[in-house]
Amino acid sequence: MPHKKPDKRIPFLEPTFGDILVCNDNRWKPNIEIFVQSPENVIQGNLGTIFGIFEVNDDQKNSSYIANYLISVIKKEYFSRPKRGSIESFESALHKANLALSVLAEHGDVNWIGKLNGLIAVIEKNNIHLSQAGTASAFLFRKNFLTDISEGLSSEESAPNPLKTFTNISSGRIEDLDRIFITTEGTFTVFSHEEIKKNFQRFSYDALMQFLKTALGNELEKNASILIEIRAKEKIEFSAPEKSAEPVNAFSQNSFIKNKNQPEVSSELKEEIAKSKEEFTSKKTGHIYIKGNELPLTEENFLQVYFSEMKNSFLLNLKKNIKRAKAYILSTFSMDFLKKNNPPKKSEAQILETKQTPLLNTKAITSFFSELFIKIKKINLKEILSRVKIPNFLPSFSRFKKIASTLDYTQKIYALLVVLLIFFSPILFKKVGIFWQNQKDKSNPATEEATIPLEQDASVLRLGTGENIYQKEGLMGIVFLDKNPYFISRDSIYDFAQKEEIKLPDNVGEIITFSPMEDLRLIFIINQEFKTFAFSPTTKKFQENSLSVPENLEIVSSRSYLTYLYLLDKKNNQIYRYPRAEGGFGEKIDWIKDASNLESAMDIAINKDIYIAKNDGVLKYFRGKVQEFSLESSATPIIPYKIYVRLDSENIYVFDKENARIIKFDGSGKIIRQFYSEEIRKAENFSVDEEKNIIYITNSESALAIKIE
C-alpha cells in the first residue's frame, strides 16, 4: 500500500465584529457613528476590514454631518486602489480625512475642533493598524491581560490642527483568541480598567456582548463601542485522489492482446486532404508547388513588359545576323587562303614513312615556316577584300531605285516610316525602359537604403502628427487637475476645459518649476527666487505661499504627493519634502537617506514610490532608500528625458526625446508599448491621459494631442 499523505491544515484568523451604539437623546444621533467595512470583491480582499468609531461633542447643526462625512471619505479612499498594501491605503485614508477636515475649517466650520473623538483601525490577515484622535481608546485582551494599545497615539499639540487630526499609526500582530475593544470615553464612567479586565476574563464573547449592551445602554446617554473576537479557522486542503494502480500480470492473456487500431480519419478530412493535394501537386510531373498570390497586371506593368520583350527580341535577332555575317566572312577568307598556301595532304604511306624516319629534317622544317611567315606578312587588306564577295553583303542601291520607282507617293511615305521605325525603335525602347524603371524606383524605394527609426525595436506604434490643441509663445508644459489639462506658459495659465486664459501676477517672474496638488486642487508655481504661488482653478486666483529652501541648490523638477511638495535638487543629490502648513509649507526634510548621484537627473515622478529620470536610466526610491529596479532594454538604447506616473496606475511613461518616442512600462519595468512620432523629438514636456488614450506633448510654441489606441 502506498503511503497516504496527511491533509495539510492552513490556519487563518477570522475576526467577528459586534457593535454597541447607545444614543438615548435623539439630538446626538448624527454626532455618533460606528462603521465596519469589509472588502466588496476578491480584488479588495488583501486590504482586510476597516472599522472605527466617531463622536463629535458639539451640538451645533454644522457639526452634525461630520461623522458621516469622515466615514464616507475614509472608506472610499481605503478601497480606491486595491493594488496598494493595507498600510499604504490606511495612511492615504487618514490623510484624506485630515484634508477633509482642513477644507471644513477653511470654510469657517470650526466648532468641532477639539471636540472630535475617533478611532480607526484595520485588520488584515494577522495584522492590525490603528490611529486615534481625541479620547477614544482601544484595548487588547490576550491571555488574561488587558492592554491599552491606543495610548499616546493622539496628537499632543496644545492648539488642534485639522491637518493633524490623525497623525500616528500603531501596528501589531493579532493571535488566536484575542479580543479587541474600542470605545468612547463614556465607558470609563461606568467601568474602571480593572473591572473591564475581570469581565473579559469571566464572560464568553456572546455573554460579554450582551453584558456590555445592557450596562452601557442603561447607564450612558451616548456611547460607541466595537468588540472584536479573533478565531483561527482551519482551511483544509485536500490531497489529490490517488490513481488506482492495478497489478499487472505479465503472463496473463491481456499481455498478448494487440492494441486496437485507432479509428480512421473521417471522410470529410480525407476529402479535404485530397483536395489540398490536387491543389499543390502538378498532374504532369508530380512535383509539389506552393501557390503564391497572383498579382493582376496593371496597365503600367503591361506596357513595361511589352516594350521590354520587344527590345530583347530585336537585340537578339540583331546579334544572330551579325554572327552569321561574321562566320560567312571568316569561312570564305580561310578557305581561300588555305587552298593557296597549304601543301597537299600526304598519303598514309607517306605519313608512316615519315614517322619511321629516325631523324627529323630540321633544315626543311625551318625553311617551311620561314616561307609561311613571309607569305602571311605579304597579305594585305586589299588582297583579303578582293577575295571576299562583298556585294553579297552590301545593299544594292540600283535595286533600291528600281523598287522605289514602282511605288506611288503614299507607299513611299509608309516605306520611309518603316525605315525610320527600324532605326529609332531601339532608342525608343531604351528610353521607355529607363522611364518605367525610374517610376518603379520612386514608388518602391529600396528598404536597404532607407533608415527606419526603431526598426529593430519591438512593440512600436508609429503615431500620426496629432491635433494642435493650443498655441502660445513661451509655453512651458501641461499639468492635470481633476482630469482637466492646464497649460502653463511664462505669463499665463490656460484652462483647456473652460477655454479661459488666466494671466500670472506681475511678481511671478521667471518660472523654474510647477506642480499640481490633487488633494488641495491647487497648482503650485515656483520662480527663480523660490517664491511659491498657489493657483486655484475654482476661484481663478493666485496666492503667495511660504517656502523655505536651502542655499546653493539647483532645482530641476517638482512633484506633489498627497499634501507634500517634493523638490529635486540635482546639485546636492537630494529630494526635499515639504509638508503643507498654514500660509504655505513647513520645514523641509531631506528625504533621500542613501547616497545617490543625481548630477544627471532630469525629472521626478511620484505615486507610492518616487522615480528619478537620469540620462542613463531611472532610479526608484521607497521611503528614501534606493530600490532594486531597472527598465527593460530595447534594441535602441533608452535615453530618459522626462518621466510620468499616475497616482492610480502602476504604469510608467518615459519620454526619450533623442529617439522621438515615449515608452510605456509596467510597474516592474517591462516594456508594454513604444510610441514613436517625429513630433516627440521637438517636444519639451508631456503628459498622458490613460482614460482617453491620449498623449499630450508641448514645445515652446504649441501643444499636440496624439491618440495612442
C-alpha positions as CSV (number, residue, x, y, z in Angstrom):
1,M,0.0,0.0,0.0
2,P,1.4,3.4,-0.9
3,H,1.8,5.9,2.0
4,K,-1.1,8.3,2.3
5,K,-0.1,11.9,2.9
6,P,-1.9,13.6,5.8
7,D,-4.2,16.5,4.9
8,K,-2.4,19.9,5.2
9,R,-4.1,22.3,7.6
10,I,-3.6,26.0,6.9
11,P,-4.8,28.2,9.8
12,F,-6.0,31.7,9.2
13,L,-7.5,34.3,11.6
14,E,-11.1,35.5,11.2
15,P,-12.4,38.4,13.2
16,T,-16.0,38.6,14.5
17,F,-17.4,42.1,14.9
18,G,-20.0,43.3,17.4
19,D,-21.1,46.9,17.7
20,I,-22.7,48.7,20.6
21,L,-24.3,52.1,19.8
22,V,-26.1,53.9,22.5
23,C,-27.9,57.2,21.9
24,N,-30.7,57.9,24.4
25,D,-31.0,61.5,23.2
26,N,-32.1,62.0,19.6
27,R,-30.2,65.2,19.1
28,W,-26.9,63.3,19.4
29,K,-27.7,60.7,16.8
30,P,-25.9,62.3,13.8
31,N,-22.9,63.0,16.1
32,I,-22.0,59.5,17.0
33,E,-21.4,56.7,14.4
34,I,-19.9,53.3,14.0
35,F,-18.7,51.7,10.8
36,V,-17.3,48.3,9.7
37,Q,-16.4,47.9,6.1
38,S,-15.2,44.6,4.6
39,P,-14.0,44.0,1.0
40,E,-16.7,44.0,-1.6
41,N,-14.9,41.8,-4.1
42,V,-11.9,39.5,-4.4
43,I,-9.6,42.2,-5.7
44,Q,-10.0,44.1,-2.4
45,G,-9.5,41.0,-0.3
46,N,-5.9,41.7,0.6
47,L,-6.9,45.0,2.2
48,G,-8.9,43.3,5.0
49,T,-11.6,45.1,7.0
50,I,-11.5,48.8,8.1
51,F,-13.7,49.9,11.0
52,G,-13.9,52.6,13.6
53,I,-16.0,54.9,15.8
54,F,-16.6,58.7,15.8
55,E,-18.0,61.0,18.4
56,V,-18.5,64.8,17.9
57,N,-19.2,66.5,21.2
58,D,-20.7,69.6,19.7
59,D,-24.5,70.1,19.3
60,Q,-24.2,72.8,16.6
61,K,-26.1,71.9,13.3
62,N,-22.9,72.3,11.3
63,S,-21.2,69.6,13.3
64,S,-24.0,67.0,12.9
65,Y,-22.8,65.7,9.5
66,I,-19.0,65.5,10.2
67,A,-19.0,61.9,11.5
68,N,-20.8,60.6,8.4
69,Y,-18.7,62.7,6.1
70,L,-15.5,61.3,7.5
71,I,-16.7,57.7,7.3
72,S,-17.6,58.2,3.6
73,V,-14.2,59.7,2.8
74,I,-12.2,57.1,4.7
75,K,-14.0,54.1,3.2
76,K,-13.8,55.4,-0.4
77,E,-10.1,56.2,-0.2
78,Y,-9.1,53.0,1.6
79,F,-10.6,50.7,-1.1
80,S,-9.9,53.0,-4.1
81,R,-6.6,51.3,-5.0
82,P,-6.7,47.6,-4.2
83,K,-3.1,47.1,-5.5
84,R,-1.7,49.1,-2.7
85,G,-0.8,47.5,0.6
86,S,-3.1,47.8,3.6
87,I,-0.7,50.2,5.5
88,E,-0.3,52.5,2.5
89,S,-4.1,52.5,1.9
90,F,-4.6,53.2,5.6
91,E,-2.2,56.1,5.5
92,S,-3.8,57.5,2.4
93,A,-7.3,57.2,4.0
94,L,-6.2,59.1,7.2
95,H,-4.6,61.8,5.1
96,K,-7.8,62.2,3.2
97,A,-9.7,62.5,6.4
98,N,-7.3,65.2,7.7
99,L,-7.6,67.0,4.4
100,A,-11.4,66.9,4.5
101,L,-11.4,68.4,8.0
102,S,-9.0,71.1,6.8
103,V,-11.3,72.1,4.0
104,L,-14.2,72.4,6.5
105,A,-12.0,74.7,8.6
106,E,-11.1,76.8,5.6
107,H,-14.8,77.4,5.0
108,G,-15.3,78.6,8.6
109,D,-16.7,75.4,10.1
110,V,-14.5,75.2,13.2
111,N,-16.9,74.4,16.1
112,W,-15.9,70.7,16.0
113,I,-12.2,71.4,16.5
114,G,-11.1,69.9,19.8
115,K,-14.4,68.1,20.2
116,L,-13.8,65.2,17.8
117,N,-13.1,61.8,19.2
118,G,-12.4,58.8,16.9
119,L,-10.5,55.6,16.5
120,I,-10.0,54.0,13.1
121,A,-8.4,50.5,12.7
122,V,-7.7,47.9,10.0
123,I,-7.4,44.1,10.4
124,E,-5.9,42.3,7.5
125,K,-4.7,38.7,7.8
126,N,-2.9,38.6,11.2
127,N,-2.1,42.3,11.4
128,I,-3.8,45.3,13.0
129,H,-3.2,49.0,12.3
130,L,-4.9,51.8,14.2
131,S,-4.9,55.6,14.6
132,Q,-6.6,57.7,17.3
133,A,-8.0,61.2,17.6
134,G,-9.2,62.7,20.9
135,T,-10.2,60.5,23.8
136,A,-11.3,57.3,22.1
137,S,-9.4,54.2,23.2
138,A,-8.6,50.7,22.1
139,F,-7.8,47.7,24.3
140,L,-6.3,44.3,23.6
141,F,-7.3,41.3,25.8
142,R,-4.8,38.4,25.4
143,K,-4.0,35.6,27.8
144,N,-6.0,37.3,30.7
145,F,-4.1,40.6,30.3
146,L,-5.8,43.8,29.1
147,T,-3.6,46.3,27.4
148,D,-4.4,49.9,26.2
149,I,-2.9,49.8,22.6
150,S,-4.0,53.3,21.7
151,E,-2.0,55.1,24.4
152,G,0.0,58.0,23.1
153,L,-1.4,57.9,19.6
154,S,-3.3,61.2,19.5
155,S,-1.7,64.5,18.7
156,E,-0.1,66.2,21.7
157,E,-0.3,69.7,20.3
158,S,-1.9,72.3,22.5
159,A,-3.6,74.0,19.6
160,P,-5.5,71.5,17.5
161,N,-4.7,71.5,13.7
162,P,-7.2,69.9,11.4
163,L,-4.4,68.6,9.1
164,K,-3.0,66.7,12.1
165,T,-6.2,65.1,13.5
166,F,-5.0,61.6,12.7
167,T,-1.2,61.7,12.8
168,N,0.2,58.5,14.3
169,I,-0.3,54.8,13.4
170,S,0.2,51.9,15.6
171,S,0.7,48.4,14.1
172,G,0.9,44.9,15.6
173,R,0.0,41.2,15.2
174,I,-3.1,39.5,16.4
175,E,-3.4,35.9,17.6
176,D,-6.0,33.3,18.1
177,L,-8.5,34.0,20.9
178,D,-7.5,37.7,21.0
179,R,-10.3,40.3,21.8
180,I,-10.1,43.9,20.9
181,F,-12.4,46.5,22.4
182,I,-12.6,50.1,21.1
183,T,-14.8,52.6,22.8
184,T,-15.5,56.2,23.6
185,E,-14.6,58.0,26.8
186,G,-18.1,57.4,28.4
187,T,-17.4,53.7,29.1
188,F,-14.9,54.7,31.8
189,T,-17.6,56.4,33.8
190,V,-19.3,53.0,34.2
191,F,-16.3,50.6,34.4
192,S,-12.8,51.0,35.6
193,H,-9.9,49.4,33.8
194,E,-9.7,46.6,36.3
195,E,-13.5,45.9,36.0
196,I,-13.3,45.7,32.3
197,K,-10.4,43.2,32.6
198,K,-12.4,41.0,35.0
199,N,-15.5,41.0,32.8
200,F,-13.3,39.9,29.8
201,Q,-12.0,37.1,31.9
202,R,-15.4,36.0,33.2
203,F,-17.6,36.1,30.1
204,S,-17.6,34.4,26.8
205,Y,-17.7,36.6,23.7
206,D,-21.5,36.4,23.3
207,A,-22.2,36.8,27.0
208,L,-19.8,39.8,27.2
209,M,-21.6,41.5,24.2
210,Q,-24.9,41.1,26.0
211,F,-23.5,42.4,29.3
212,L,-21.9,45.5,27.7
213,K,-25.0,46.4,25.7
214,T,-27.2,46.2,28.8
215,A,-24.8,48.0,31.2
216,L,-23.8,50.8,28.8
217,G,-27.3,51.3,27.4
218,N,-28.7,51.7,30.9
219,E,-26.0,54.0,32.3
220,L,-25.0,56.3,29.4
221,E,-26.7,58.9,27.3
222,K,-24.4,58.1,24.3
223,N,-21.7,55.7,23.6
224,A,-20.0,54.0,20.6
225,S,-18.1,50.7,21.1
226,I,-16.9,47.7,18.9
227,L,-16.0,44.3,20.3
228,I,-13.9,42.0,18.1
229,E,-13.0,38.4,18.7
230,I,-10.3,36.7,16.7
231,R,-10.6,33.0,16.0
232,A,-8.4,30.7,14.0
233,K,-10.2,28.7,11.3
234,E,-8.8,25.7,9.7
235,K,-8.8,25.6,5.9
236,I,-8.4,22.0,4.9
237,E,-6.5,21.5,1.7
238,F,-7.4,18.0,0.4
239,S,-4.7,16.0,-1.3
240,A,-5.3,14.8,-4.8
241,P,-7.0,11.4,-5.1
242,E,-4.5,8.7,-5.8
243,K,-4.7,6.8,-9.0
244,S,-5.8,3.2,-8.7
245,A,-2.8,1.2,-9.8
246,E,-4.0,-2.3,-10.8
247,P,-1.4,-5.0,-10.5
248,V,0.0,-6.1,-13.9
249,N,0.4,-9.8,-14.7
250,A,3.0,-10.2,-17.4
251,F,1.8,-13.8,-18.1
252,S,-1.9,-13.0,-18.3
253,Q,-3.9,-13.2,-21.5
254,N,-4.1,-9.3,-21.7
255,S,-0.4,-9.0,-22.2
256,F,-0.7,-10.8,-25.6
257,I,-3.7,-8.9,-26.9
258,K,-2.7,-6.3,-29.6
259,N,-3.8,-2.8,-29.1
260,K,-6.9,-1.8,-31.1
261,N,-6.2,0.3,-34.1
262,Q,-7.1,3.9,-33.9
263,P,-10.2,4.9,-35.8
264,E,-9.6,6.0,-39.3
265,V,-9.6,9.6,-40.4
266,S,-13.1,10.8,-41.2
267,S,-14.3,11.0,-44.7
268,E,-14.6,14.8,-44.5
269,L,-10.9,15.1,-43.5
270,K,-9.9,12.7,-46.3
271,E,-11.7,14.8,-48.9
272,E,-10.0,18.0,-47.6
273,I,-6.6,16.3,-47.8
274,A,-7.2,15.0,-51.3
275,K,-8.5,18.4,-52.4
276,S,-5.4,20.2,-51.0
277,K,-3.1,17.6,-52.6
278,E,-4.6,18.2,-56.0
279,E,-4.2,21.9,-55.5
280,F,-0.5,21.7,-54.8
281,T,0.6,18.8,-57.0
282,S,1.3,19.0,-60.7
283,K,-0.6,16.3,-62.6
284,K,2.1,16.1,-65.3
285,T,5.3,15.9,-63.3
286,G,4.1,15.1,-59.8
287,H,6.1,18.0,-58.4
288,I,4.7,19.9,-55.4
289,Y,4.3,23.6,-55.9
290,I,3.4,26.3,-53.4
291,K,0.9,28.8,-54.8
292,G,1.6,32.4,-54.2
293,N,-0.8,35.3,-54.6
294,E,-1.1,36.1,-58.3
295,L,-1.0,39.8,-58.8
296,P,-3.0,41.1,-61.8
297,L,-1.0,43.1,-64.4
298,T,-1.8,46.7,-64.2
299,E,-1.7,49.0,-67.3
300,E,1.7,50.2,-66.3
301,N,3.1,46.7,-65.7
302,F,1.7,45.5,-69.1
303,L,3.4,48.3,-71.1
304,Q,6.6,47.8,-69.3
305,V,6.7,44.1,-70.0
306,Y,5.6,44.6,-73.6
307,F,8.3,47.1,-74.5
308,S,10.9,45.1,-72.6
309,E,10.1,41.9,-74.7
310,M,10.1,43.9,-77.9
311,K,13.6,45.3,-77.2
312,N,15.0,42.0,-76.2
313,S,13.6,40.3,-79.3
314,F,15.1,43.0,-81.6
315,L,18.5,42.8,-80.0
316,L,18.6,39.0,-80.1
317,N,17.8,39.0,-83.9
318,L,20.4,41.6,-84.5
319,K,23.1,39.6,-82.7
320,K,22.2,36.5,-84.7
321,N,22.5,38.3,-88.0
322,I,25.9,39.8,-87.0
323,K,27.2,36.4,-86.0
324,R,26.1,34.8,-89.3
325,A,27.8,37.6,-91.3
326,K,30.9,37.3,-89.4
327,A,31.0,33.5,-89.8
328,Y,30.5,33.8,-93.5
329,I,33.3,36.3,-94.0
330,L,35.8,34.2,-91.9
331,S,34.9,31.0,-93.6
332,T,35.3,32.4,-97.1
333,F,38.6,34.0,-96.3
334,S,40.0,31.0,-94.5
335,M,39.1,28.5,-97.2
336,D,40.7,30.6,-100.0
337,F,43.8,31.2,-98.0
338,L,44.3,27.6,-97.1
339,K,43.8,26.3,-100.6
340,K,46.6,28.6,-101.9
341,N,49.2,28.2,-99.1
342,N,48.6,24.8,-97.5
343,P,50.5,21.9,-99.1
344,P,48.6,18.8,-100.4
345,K,47.8,16.2,-97.9
346,K,50.1,13.2,-97.6
347,S,49.1,9.7,-98.1
348,E,49.0,7.2,-95.3
349,A,52.1,5.5,-96.7
350,Q,54.0,8.8,-96.7
351,I,52.8,9.5,-93.2
352,L,54.0,6.1,-92.0
353,E,57.2,6.6,-93.8
354,T,57.7,10.0,-92.1
355,K,57.0,8.5,-88.7
356,Q,59.5,5.8,-89.3
357,T,62.3,8.4,-90.1
358,P,64.7,8.2,-87.2
359,L,66.0,11.8,-87.5
360,L,64.0,15.0,-88.2
361,N,65.0,17.1,-91.2
362,T,65.3,20.4,-89.1
363,K,66.5,22.3,-92.1
364,A,63.5,21.5,-94.1
365,I,61.2,22.5,-91.3
366,T,62.9,25.8,-90.7
367,S,62.7,26.8,-94.3
368,F,59.0,25.8,-94.4
369,F,58.0,28.0,-91.5
370,S,60.1,30.9,-92.8
371,E,58.4,30.9,-96.2
372,L,55.0,30.6,-94.4
373,F,55.6,33.7,-92.2
374,I,56.9,35.7,-95.2
375,K,53.7,34.9,-97.2
376,I,51.5,35.9,-94.3
377,K,53.2,39.2,-94.0
378,K,52.7,40.0,-97.7
379,I,48.9,39.5,-97.3
380,N,47.3,43.0,-97.0
381,L,43.7,44.3,-96.6
382,K,43.2,44.8,-100.3
383,E,44.0,41.2,-101.0
384,I,41.6,40.0,-98.3
385,L,38.8,42.2,-99.6
386,S,39.4,41.1,-103.2
387,R,38.9,37.5,-102.2
388,V,35.7,38.2,-100.2
389,K,32.5,38.6,-102.2
390,I,31.4,41.9,-100.6
391,P,28.5,42.6,-102.9
392,N,26.7,39.7,-101.3
393,F,26.5,41.7,-98.0
394,L,26.3,45.3,-99.2
395,P,22.9,46.6,-100.3
396,S,22.3,47.1,-104.0
397,F,21.4,50.8,-104.5
398,S,20.3,50.3,-108.1
399,R,17.9,47.7,-106.9
400,F,16.5,50.2,-104.3
401,K,16.0,52.7,-107.1
402,K,14.1,50.2,-109.2
403,I,11.9,49.3,-106.3
404,A,11.3,52.9,-105.4
405,S,10.3,53.9,-108.9
406,T,7.5,51.3,-108.8
407,L,6.0,52.8,-105.6
408,D,3.4,55.6,-105.5
409,Y,3.7,58.6,-103.1
410,T,1.7,57.0,-100.3
411,Q,3.7,53.8,-100.4
412,K,7.0,55.8,-100.3
413,I,5.8,57.6,-97.2
414,Y,4.9,54.3,-95.5
415,A,8.3,52.8,-96.5
416,L,10.1,55.8,-95.1
417,L,8.2,55.5,-91.8
418,V,9.1,51.8,-91.6
419,V,12.8,52.5,-92.2
420,L,12.7,55.3,-89.5
421,L,11.0,53.0,-87.1
422,I,13.6,50.3,-87.7
423,F,16.4,52.8,-86.9
424,F,14.8,54.6,-84.0
425,S,12.9,51.8,-82.2
426,P,15.9,50.6,-80.2
427,I,16.4,54.1,-78.9
428,L,12.7,54.4,-78.1
429,F,12.7,51.1,-76.3
430,K,15.7,52.1,-74.2
431,K,14.2,55.4,-73.2
432,V,10.8,53.8,-72.3
433,G,12.6,51.2,-70.2
434,I,14.6,53.8,-68.3
435,F,11.4,55.8,-67.7
436,W,9.5,52.8,-66.2
437,Q,12.5,51.8,-64.1
438,N,12.6,55.4,-62.6
439,Q,8.9,55.2,-61.9
440,K,9.3,51.9,-60.2
441,D,12.2,53.2,-58.0
442,K,10.0,56.2,-56.9
443,S,7.0,54.0,-56.0
444,N,9.1,51.3,-54.3
445,P,12.1,52.9,-52.5
446,A,14.8,50.4,-51.6
447,T,14.4,49.4,-48.0
448,E,18.1,48.8,-47.5
449,E,18.9,52.4,-48.3
450,A,16.2,53.9,-46.1
451,T,16.8,54.2,-42.4
452,I,13.6,53.4,-40.5
453,P,13.7,54.7,-36.9
454,L,13.3,52.0,-34.2
455,E,13.2,49.3,-37.0
456,Q,14.8,46.7,-34.7
457,D,12.6,47.5,-31.7
458,A,9.6,45.5,-30.6
459,S,6.0,46.8,-29.8
460,V,6.5,50.1,-31.6
461,L,3.4,52.1,-32.6
462,R,4.1,54.8,-35.1
463,L,1.8,57.7,-34.3
464,G,0.2,60.3,-36.5
465,T,1.0,64.0,-36.3
466,G,-1.7,64.6,-33.7
467,E,-4.1,67.6,-33.3
468,N,-2.8,71.0,-32.4
469,I,-5.0,72.0,-29.5
470,Y,-3.2,75.1,-28.2
471,Q,-0.7,77.6,-29.4
472,K,1.1,80.0,-27.1
473,E,4.5,81.7,-27.3
474,G,6.6,80.7,-24.2
475,L,4.6,77.5,-23.4
476,M,6.4,75.5,-20.7
477,G,4.3,72.4,-20.1
478,I,1.0,70.8,-19.1
479,V,-0.5,69.6,-15.8
480,F,-3.7,67.7,-14.9
481,L,-6.1,68.6,-12.1
482,D,-9.4,66.8,-11.7
483,K,-8.7,65.1,-15.1
484,N,-8.6,68.5,-16.8
485,P,-5.5,69.8,-18.6
486,Y,-4.0,73.2,-17.7
487,F,-1.2,74.7,-19.9
488,I,1.5,76.7,-18.1
489,S,3.3,79.4,-20.0
490,R,5.6,82.1,-18.9
491,D,2.9,84.7,-18.4
492,S,-0.4,82.7,-18.0
493,I,-2.3,79.5,-17.2
494,Y,-4.8,78.2,-19.8
495,D,-7.8,76.3,-18.6
496,F,-8.4,73.9,-21.5
497,A,-11.8,72.7,-20.3
498,Q,-13.2,76.3,-19.8
499,K,-11.2,77.7,-22.8
500,E,-10.0,80.5,-20.5
501,E,-6.6,82.1,-20.1
502,I,-5.6,83.5,-16.6
503,K,-2.7,85.9,-16.5
504,L,0.0,85.4,-14.0
505,P,0.7,88.1,-11.4
506,D,3.4,90.5,-12.3
507,N,5.6,89.5,-9.4
508,V,5.8,85.8,-10.5
509,G,8.8,86.5,-12.7
510,E,10.7,83.6,-14.4
511,I,9.2,80.2,-13.6
512,I,11.6,77.3,-12.9
513,T,9.1,74.6,-12.0
514,F,5.4,73.9,-11.3
515,S,3.3,71.0,-9.9
516,P,-0.3,70.2,-9.3
517,M,-1.6,69.0,-5.9
518,E,-4.7,67.0,-6.5
519,D,-5.7,66.7,-2.8
520,L,-5.9,70.5,-2.4
521,R,-7.0,71.2,-6.1
522,L,-4.1,73.7,-6.4
523,I,-1.3,74.3,-8.9
524,F,2.0,75.5,-7.4
525,I,4.3,77.7,-9.4
526,I,7.9,78.3,-8.2
527,N,10.0,81.1,-9.7
528,Q,13.8,81.5,-9.8
529,E,13.8,83.3,-6.4
530,F,11.9,80.3,-5.0
531,K,8.8,82.3,-4.3
532,T,5.8,80.0,-4.5
533,F,2.4,80.9,-5.8
534,A,-0.7,78.7,-5.4
535,F,-3.3,78.9,-8.2
536,S,-6.9,77.8,-7.5
537,P,-8.9,76.8,-10.6
538,T,-12.1,77.3,-8.6
539,T,-11.5,80.9,-7.7
540,K,-9.1,81.7,-10.6
541,K,-6.9,83.5,-8.1
542,F,-3.2,83.3,-7.1
543,Q,-1.9,83.3,-3.6
544,E,1.7,83.6,-2.5
545,N,2.9,80.7,-0.2
546,S,5.8,80.5,2.1
547,L,8.6,78.1,1.1
548,S,12.0,77.9,2.8
549,V,14.8,76.5,0.7
550,P,18.5,75.9,1.5
551,E,21.2,77.9,-0.2
552,N,23.3,76.8,-3.2
553,L,20.8,74.4,-4.8
554,E,19.7,73.6,-8.3
555,I,16.0,72.5,-8.6
556,V,15.3,70.7,-11.8
557,S,11.8,69.3,-11.1
558,S,9.0,69.3,-8.6
559,R,6.0,67.0,-7.8
560,S,3.4,66.6,-5.1
561,Y,2.0,63.6,-3.3
562,L,-1.0,63.9,-1.0
563,T,-0.3,67.4,0.6
564,Y,3.5,67.1,0.4
565,L,5.6,69.0,-2.1
566,Y,8.8,67.4,-3.3
567,L,11.7,69.3,-4.9
568,L,14.6,67.6,-6.8
569,D,18.0,69.2,-6.2
570,K,20.5,67.6,-8.5
571,K,23.4,69.8,-7.3
572,N,23.1,68.4,-3.7
573,N,21.9,64.9,-4.7
574,Q,18.8,65.3,-2.6
575,I,15.0,65.5,-2.6
576,Y,13.4,67.9,-0.2
577,R,9.9,67.1,1.2
578,Y,7.8,69.9,2.5
579,P,4.6,69.3,4.5
580,R,1.6,71.5,3.9
581,A,1.1,74.2,6.6
582,E,-0.9,77.4,7.1
583,G,0.2,80.0,4.6
584,G,2.4,77.7,2.6
585,F,4.7,74.8,3.6
586,G,6.5,73.9,6.7
587,E,10.1,73.0,7.3
588,K,11.7,70.6,4.8
589,I,13.2,67.2,5.5
590,D,16.0,65.6,3.4
591,W,14.0,62.7,2.0
592,I,16.8,60.6,0.4
593,K,18.6,58.5,3.0
594,D,21.0,56.6,0.7
595,A,24.0,58.2,-1.0
596,S,22.9,58.9,-4.6
597,N,24.5,60.5,-7.6
598,L,21.9,62.8,-9.2
599,E,24.1,65.1,-11.3
600,S,22.4,63.9,-14.5
601,A,18.9,63.9,-13.0
602,M,16.3,65.3,-15.4
603,D,12.9,64.8,-13.9
604,I,10.9,63.3,-10.9
605,A,7.6,61.4,-10.7
606,I,5.7,60.1,-7.7
607,N,3.0,57.6,-7.0
608,K,3.5,55.3,-4.0
609,D,7.2,55.3,-5.0
610,I,9.5,58.1,-6.3
611,Y,11.2,57.8,-9.7
612,I,14.0,59.9,-10.9
613,A,14.8,60.0,-14.6
614,K,18.5,60.3,-15.5
615,N,20.1,60.3,-18.9
616,D,21.4,56.8,-18.3
617,G,18.3,55.2,-16.6
618,V,15.6,55.5,-13.9
619,L,16.1,55.3,-10.2
620,K,13.3,54.1,-7.9
621,Y,13.1,55.1,-4.2
622,F,10.8,53.9,-1.4
623,R,10.9,55.7,2.0
624,G,14.1,57.5,1.0
625,K,16.0,54.3,0.0
626,V,17.0,53.1,-3.4
627,Q,15.2,50.0,-4.6
628,E,16.4,47.3,-7.0
629,F,14.8,48.5,-10.2
630,S,15.8,48.7,-13.9
631,L,13.9,49.3,-17.1
632,E,13.8,46.6,-19.8
633,S,16.4,47.3,-22.5
634,S,15.3,47.9,-26.1
635,A,17.3,47.5,-29.4
636,T,17.6,51.3,-29.5
637,P,19.2,52.4,-26.2
638,I,16.8,54.4,-24.0
639,I,17.8,57.9,-23.0
640,P,15.2,59.3,-20.5
641,Y,14.4,63.0,-20.7
642,K,11.2,63.1,-18.7
643,I,9.1,60.6,-16.7
644,Y,5.4,60.4,-15.8
645,V,3.3,58.3,-13.5
646,R,-0.2,58.4,-12.2
647,L,-1.3,58.0,-8.6
648,D,-4.0,55.5,-9.6
649,S,-1.9,53.4,-12.0
650,E,1.2,51.2,-11.9
651,N,2.3,52.2,-15.4
652,I,5.5,54.3,-16.0
653,Y,6.0,56.5,-19.0
654,V,9.5,57.5,-20.1
655,F,10.0,60.4,-22.6
656,D,13.0,59.5,-24.8
657,K,13.4,62.8,-26.7
658,E,16.5,61.8,-28.6
659,N,14.8,58.8,-30.2
660,A,11.4,60.5,-30.7
661,R,9.5,58.1,-28.6
662,I,7.5,57.7,-25.4
663,I,7.9,54.2,-23.8
664,K,5.2,52.7,-21.6
665,F,6.5,50.3,-18.9
666,D,4.6,48.3,-16.3
667,G,5.4,48.6,-12.6
668,S,8.3,46.1,-12.8
669,G,10.0,47.9,-15.6
670,K,9.0,45.7,-18.6
671,I,8.1,47.4,-21.9
672,I,4.4,47.4,-22.7
673,R,4.4,49.7,-25.8
674,Q,6.6,52.2,-27.6
675,F,5.0,55.3,-29.2
676,Y,7.0,56.9,-32.0
677,S,6.5,60.2,-33.6
678,E,8.9,62.8,-35.0
679,E,6.8,65.4,-33.2
680,I,8.1,64.0,-29.9
681,R,11.6,64.9,-30.9
682,K,10.6,68.6,-30.9
683,A,8.7,68.4,-27.6
684,E,10.0,69.6,-24.2
685,N,7.2,68.3,-21.8
686,F,4.5,65.7,-21.9
687,S,1.6,64.1,-20.0
688,V,-0.7,61.1,-20.5
689,D,-4.4,60.7,-20.2
690,E,-4.8,56.9,-19.9
691,E,-8.6,57.0,-19.8
692,K,-8.9,58.7,-23.2
693,N,-5.7,57.1,-24.6
694,I,-4.1,60.5,-25.4
695,I,-0.6,61.7,-25.1
696,Y,-0.1,65.4,-24.8
697,I,3.2,66.9,-25.8
698,T,4.3,70.5,-25.6
699,N,7.1,72.6,-27.1
700,S,7.7,76.3,-26.6
701,E,5.0,77.3,-29.1
702,S,2.2,74.7,-29.2
703,A,0.6,71.6,-27.6
704,L,-0.4,68.5,-29.5
705,A,-2.8,65.7,-28.6
706,I,-2.0,62.4,-30.1
707,K,-4.2,59.3,-29.9
708,I,-2.4,56.1,-28.9
709,E,-5.1,53.5,-29.5
